[in-house]
Amino acid sequence: MFKLLAYHDFPADAAGELRRGGVEIKRGTNPTERQICADIVDCDALAAVEQPENGFNKAIIDAGKQLQLIARRGVGYETIDVDYAARNGVYVTNTPGINHISVAEAAVMLMLECARNAQKVDERFRRERGDYPFFTSDPASRGFELRGLTLGLIGCGRIGGAIAHIAGNGFGMRVLGYDPYAAALPAPIERRSSREDVFREADFVSLHAKVTPETKGMFGAKQFAMMKPEAYFINTARGALVVQEDLVAALKARRIAGAALDVYDREPQYDDSPLLDLDNVVLTPHIGGATKDGIKHQSRLILDNVKAYLDGAAGAAAADPGAVGGDGFEDVDASVLLGDDFGFAGDDAAGGDGVAGGVLDGGVGAGGDGEVVAFADFEVGYGAVGVEGNFAELVDGGYVEVVVILCE
C-alpha cells in the first residue's frame, strides 16, 4: 500500500477518497528533522507542510528509503532540496493558485497597519490600561488615509492583481505595476517599464515575485534610496528577494518611513534579528496565506497531487521547479506533474519563443520528445508556453493554474 506521511489533518472527504484509492495516511505528531527522518522510513510520499528547522533536506530524503514524492503546500520550493530530490528520483509538487486572495488581503492589512500605526496604538492602549485618552490628538494615533496615494506592485500576477483590485477600487489608490512577463496588466494597474520607476513614484511598494537566481537580493540599498522618505515597503513574497541588511539600515536611518514584512531571510529561526528591535516595522510570521480557507484548499490540492502522481506516474526524472519563471514574477506558477508526451513546435531556445505543439485544454498534449506531467486542475488564460532548457515557462502574459514542466 502507498503510504503518505503527514503532520496535519486533511479535509475528510479528500482524505477518504485517497484512502479508498489505496493510500494509507500516516499521521506524525512532531515535525522536527529528527522525527521526520524516523517517521519517513516506510513512507512513499511526504506532505511538506510544517517546515522542520533545516527544511526538507538531504537527511530527510536519504531517510526516506522508498520515498517517491514530496507534496509541498504552497508555491515556493526554497524549503526543499529540489536538486537532491531530482537526483534521487523524487518528484516534488506544489499548490499554486490557491491562496492568492489570502496573501493579497494580508498585504492590504499590512498597508493599513502602517497607515494607522495600529500596532503602536494597540500596544500603548493596553500598556496604559485606559489612561490612554480616547479621540486623542497624540501624533502616534494620527494615521493617514490610503485614498489618493500610490501603490507600486513589483509583480502583477494573481496576487498583485487581487491587491490592485482592492487598493484601486476599494481605497481609491493609484496603482503602478512592473512585470516584464505580462503582456497586459489588469485594471487599474498602470504599467511602468522598470522597477526603479515604481520605487521612485510609490507611497507603498509591495513585492510579489518569486526567488530565482535573477531575483535573489534584487532589492537593496540602491532601491531603498530611490523611495520617498514617507514611503513604506511591504513584502509578503519571499525574504530572499531583499538584502535584509540594507533594509535594516534604511529603517534605522529613517530613509523610508517604515516597512511591513511577512517573510524573512531566515525562517523559521529569527530570534536574533535586528528587525525585532525597530519601531518602524510591522512583523508577522509568514502567515499571509495561512487562512482557514487557504489552508483547506491547499490541503485538498496536496491530495489531488498525490492522486495525480498515482494515476499518471511514468518514471520521468524529477525536474527542478526552482528554475521556472525566468525573472521570477508571480504570474508563473508551476507544479511538477507526471505522465505522457508533450510536443513543442517553434523555437525553444532560451527566452521562451517557442509555442506549444500540444493542446492545453486540461488534457495532455500529443506528440513530441519531452515527457511531462499529468494535468490536475489545469486552466489556461492566454499566452503561449515557451521552453527554456527543460523547463516550460509562460510568455506573452498568459496566466495558468499549472505550468507544464518538461523532464529529461
C-alpha positions in Angstrom: 0.0 0.0 0.0 1.2 3.5 -0.9 1.9 5.4 2.4 1.7 9.2 2.8 3.4 10.8 5.8 1.6 13.9 7.0 1.8 16.1 10.1 -1.6 17.8 9.7 -5.1 16.8 9.0 -6.7 16.9 5.6 -10.3 17.6 4.6 -12.2 14.4 5.4 -13.8 13.9 2.0 -10.5 14.3 0.1 -8.6 12.0 2.6 -11.4 9.4 2.4 -11.2 9.4 -1.4 -7.4 8.9 -1.2 -7.8 6.0 1.3 -10.4 4.4 -0.9 -7.8 4.6 -3.7 -5.4 2.5 -1.7 -3.4 5.2 0.1 -2.6 5.0 3.8 -2.1 8.3 5.6 0.5 8.0 8.3 -0.1 10.8 10.8 3.0 12.2 12.5 3.0 14.5 15.5 6.3 16.3 15.8 7.8 17.6 12.5 11.4 18.1 13.6 14.1 16.9 11.2 15.0 14.1 13.6 11.4 12.9 13.9 10.6 13.1 10.2 13.7 11.0 9.5 12.4 8.4 11.8 8.8 8.5 10.6 9.6 8.6 6.8 11.5 5.3 6.6 8.5 3.3 5.5 6.7 6.0 3.5 6.3 6.6 -0.2 5.3 10.3 0.0 5.6 13.2 2.3 3.2 16.1 2.7 5.6 19.0 3.1 3.6 21.4 5.2 5.1 22.1 8.7 8.7 23.1 8.0 11.5 21.4 10.0 14.3 23.6 11.3 16.6 22.9 8.2 13.9 22.5 5.6 13.2 19.3 3.7 16.9 18.5 3.2 19.3 15.7 2.2 19.0 14.0 5.5 15.2 13.6 5.2 15.3 12.5 1.6 18.0 9.9 2.4 15.9 8.6 5.4 13.0 8.0 3.0 14.3 4.8 1.6 11.2 4.3 -0.5 10.3 8.0 -0.9 8.9 8.8 -4.4 7.0 12.1 -3.9 7.2 15.3 -1.8 3.9 17.1 -2.0 4.6 20.7 -0.9 1.9 23.1 0.4 2.5 26.5 -1.1 4.1 27.8 -4.2 7.8 28.2 -3.4 10.3 25.4 -3.3 13.1 27.1 -1.3 12.5 24.9 1.8 13.1 21.7 -0.3 16.4 20.5 -1.6 14.9 20.0 -5.1 18.2 19.3 -6.8 19.0 16.4 -4.4 15.4 15.1 -4.7 15.7 15.1 -8.5 19.0 13.2 -8.4 17.3 10.6 -6.3 14.2 10.3 -8.5 11.9 12.0 -6.0 9.1 14.1 -7.6 8.1 17.5 -6.0 4.7 19.2 -6.4 3.3 22.5 -5.2 -0.1 24.1 -4.8 -0.2 27.2 -6.9 -3.2 29.5 -7.5 -4.9 28.5 -4.2 -4.1 31.2 -1.6 -3.7 34.3 -3.6 -6.7 36.0 -2.1 -5.4 35.3 1.4 -2.0 36.7 0.6 -3.4 39.7 -1.2 -5.6 40.5 1.8 -2.6 40.1 4.1 -0.7 42.6 2.1 -3.5 45.1 2.3 -3.8 44.5 6.0 -0.1 45.4 6.4 -0.6 48.6 4.4 -3.4 49.6 6.8 -1.3 48.7 9.8 1.4 51.1 8.6 -1.1 53.8 7.6 -2.9 53.8 11.0 0.0 52.9 13.3 -2.2 50.1 14.5 0.3 48.0 16.4 1.8 51.0 18.3 -1.6 52.3 19.3 -2.8 48.9 20.4 0.4 48.3 22.5 0.1 51.7 24.2 -3.6 51.4 24.8 -3.0 48.0 26.5 0.0 49.2 28.5 -1.7 52.3 29.8 -4.8 50.5 30.8 -7.4 53.1 30.0 -5.2 56.1 30.7 -4.7 56.5 27.0 -7.2 59.2 26.0 -9.9 58.4 23.5 -10.2 60.6 20.5 -6.6 61.6 21.2 -4.6 64.1 19.4 -1.4 62.1 20.2 0.7 62.1 17.0 1.2 58.3 17.4 -2.5 57.8 16.9 -2.7 60.0 13.8 -2.5 57.9 10.8 -3.4 58.8 7.2 -5.8 57.7 4.5 -4.9 55.5 1.6 -7.2 57.3 -0.7 -5.3 59.2 -3.4 -1.9 57.6 -2.5 0.1 55.5 -4.9 0.7 51.8 -4.6 3.6 50.2 -6.5 3.5 46.5 -7.3 6.6 44.5 -8.3 5.0 41.5 -10.0 1.4 41.7 -11.2 0.1 38.1 -11.3 -2.8 36.7 -9.3 -1.7 38.2 -6.0 -0.7 41.5 -7.4 -3.9 41.7 -9.5 -6.0 41.0 -6.4 -4.2 43.7 -4.4 -4.7 46.2 -7.3 -8.4 45.5 -7.3 -8.8 46.0 -3.6 -6.5 49.1 -3.4 -7.7 50.8 -6.6 -11.4 50.0 -6.4 -11.8 49.8 -2.6 -9.5 52.5 -1.4 -9.2 54.8 -4.4 -5.5 54.4 -4.7 -3.5 54.8 -7.8 -1.8 51.6 -8.7 1.5 51.2 -10.6 2.9 47.9 -11.7 6.1 46.4 -13.1 6.0 42.9 -14.5 8.2 42.1 -17.5 6.4 38.9 -18.3 2.8 40.2 -18.5 1.7 41.4 -22.0 -1.2 43.3 -20.4 -1.9 44.3 -16.8 -5.3 44.1 -15.3 -7.1 47.4 -14.5 -6.5 49.6 -12.6 -2.7 48.9 -12.8 -0.7 51.5 -14.8 2.4 49.8 -16.3 5.9 51.1 -15.5 8.8 50.0 -17.7 11.2 49.5 -14.8 11.0 48.6 -11.1 13.1 51.7 -10.4 10.2 53.9 -11.7 7.9 52.1 -9.3 10.2 52.7 -6.3 10.5 56.4 -7.1 6.8 57.1 -7.5 5.1 54.9 -5.0 3.9 55.6 -1.4 3.8 51.9 -0.8 6.0 49.4 -2.6 4.7 45.8 -2.4 6.7 42.8 -3.7 5.1 39.8 -5.5 8.0 38.0 -7.3 9.5 34.5 -6.9 13.0 33.8 -5.9 15.2 32.9 -8.8 19.0 33.4 -9.4 17.9 36.7 -11.2 15.7 38.0 -8.4 17.6 36.9 -5.3 18.7 40.0 -3.4 17.4 42.3 -6.2 16.1 44.9 -3.7 18.8 46.6 -1.6 20.3 49.9 -0.7 20.0 51.3 -4.3 16.3 50.7 -4.4 15.6 52.0 -0.9 17.5 55.2 -1.7 15.1 55.8 -4.6 12.0 55.6 -2.4 10.2 58.6 -0.9 11.2 59.3 2.7 7.5 59.0 3.6 7.1 55.7 1.7 6.6 52.2 3.1 8.0 48.8 1.9 5.7 45.7 2.0 7.0 42.2 1.5 4.6 39.2 1.5 6.6 37.3 -1.2 10.0 35.9 -0.1 12.6 37.3 2.2 15.5 36.3 -0.2 14.3 38.9 -2.7 15.7 41.6 -0.3 19.1 42.4 1.1 18.0 42.5 4.6 21.0 44.4 6.0 20.2 47.2 3.5 16.5 47.2 4.6 17.5 47.4 8.3 19.9 50.2 7.5 17.2 52.2 5.6 14.8 51.7 8.5 17.3 52.7 11.2 18.3 55.8 9.3 14.6 56.7 8.7 15.5 56.7 5.0 12.0 55.3 4.4 9.0 55.7 6.8 8.7 52.1 7.6 8.1 48.5 6.4 5.8 45.6 6.9 7.1 42.1 6.5 5.6 38.6 6.5 8.7 36.9 5.1 12.4 36.9 6.1 15.9 35.9 5.0 16.0 33.1 7.6 12.9 31.1 8.5 11.9 29.9 11.0 14.9 30.8 13.2 14.5 34.5 13.8 15.1 35.3 17.5 18.3 37.4 16.9 17.0 39.6 14.0 17.7 43.3 14.3 14.2 43.9 12.9 12.8 42.9 16.2 14.3 46.0 17.8 13.0 48.5 15.3 9.8 50.6 16.0 9.0 51.4 12.3 8.4 47.9 11.0 5.4 45.6 11.3 6.3 41.9 11.5 4.1 38.8 11.0 5.5 35.2 10.9 4.9 34.2 7.3 1.1 33.8 7.7 0.0 35.6 4.6 -1.5 32.5 3.1 -2.5 30.9 6.4 -6.2 31.4 6.5 -8.6 28.6 7.2 -9.9 28.9 3.6 -6.4 28.9 2.0 -5.1 26.0 4.1 -8.2 24.0 3.4 -7.8 24.5 -0.4 -4.1 23.9 -0.3 -4.5 20.7 1.7 -7.0 19.4 -0.8 -4.7 20.1 -3.7 -1.8 18.2 -1.9 -4.0 15.2 -2.0 -5.0 15.9 -5.6 -1.3 16.0 -6.5 -0.7 12.6 -4.8 -3.7 11.2 -6.7 -2.3 12.7 -10.0 1.1 11.1 -9.2 -0.5 7.6 -8.7 -2.7 8.0 -11.7 0.0 9.1 -14.1 3.4 8.1 -12.8 5.6 7.3 -15.8 9.1 7.2 -14.3 10.4 10.5 -15.7 13.2 12.2 -13.8 12.0 14.9 -11.4 12.6 18.4 -12.7 13.9 21.4 -10.8 10.9 23.7 -10.5 13.0 26.4 -8.9 14.3 27.2 -12.4 10.9 28.0 -13.7 9.7 31.5 -14.4 12.7 33.4 -15.9 12.6 36.6 -13.9 10.6 35.0 -11.2 7.4 37.1 -11.4 4.3 35.9 -9.9 2.3 35.2 -13.0 4.2 32.0 -13.5 3.3 29.2 -11.1 4.5 25.6 -11.6 3.7 22.2 -10.3 5.6 19.0 -11.2 3.2 16.5 -12.6 3.8 13.3 -14.3 3.0 11.3 -17.4 2.6 11.5 -21.1 4.3 13.1 -24.1 4.1 16.8 -24.8 5.4 18.3 -28.0 6.7 21.8 -28.6 6.9 23.5 -32.0 8.9 26.5 -33.0 12.0 28.0 -31.5 12.6 26.6 -28.0 15.8 28.5 -27.3 16.2 30.4 -24.1 13.9 33.3 -23.9 10.7 31.4 -24.4 10.0 32.0 -28.0 8.6 28.5 -28.7 4.8 27.8 -28.7 3.0 24.7 -27.6 2.6 22.0 -30.1 0.2 20.1 -27.9 -3.3 21.1 -26.7 -3.6 23.0 -23.4 -7.1 22.1 -22.6 -6.8 20.2 -19.4 -5.6 17.0 -21.1 -2.1 16.1 -22.2 -0.7 17.4 -25.4 0.1 15.0 -28.2 3.4 14.2 -29.8 6.9 15.4 -29.1 10.0 14.4 -27.4 9.6 15.7 -23.8 7.9 13.8 -21.0 5.5 15.8 -19.0 3.2 15.6 -16.1 -0.4 14.6 -15.9 -2.6 17.7 -15.6 -4.5 18.3 -12.4 -6.9 21.3 -12.3 -5.2 22.8 -15.4 -6.6 26.2 -16.5 -5.4 28.4 -19.3 -5.9 32.1 -19.6 -4.0 33.4 -22.6 -0.5 33.3 -24.0 1.8 30.6 -25.3 4.1 28.3 -23.4 7.8 28.7 -24.3 10.6 26.4 -23.4 13.9 27.2 -21.7 16.1 24.2 -21.4 14.0 21.5 -19.8 11.5 23.9 -18.3 8.4 25.4 -19.7 7.6 29.0 -18.9 4.7 31.3 -19.6 5.2 34.0 -22.1 3.1 36.9 -23.5 1.3 37.5 -20.3 -0.6 34.2 -20.1 -1.9 33.0 -16.8 -2.4 29.4 -15.9 -3.1 27.4 -12.7 -0.4 24.9 -13.5 2.5 25.4 -15.9 3.9 22.3 -17.6 7.5 21.3 -16.6 9.3 19.1 -19.0 11.5 16.4 -17.7 14.6 14.9 -19.2 
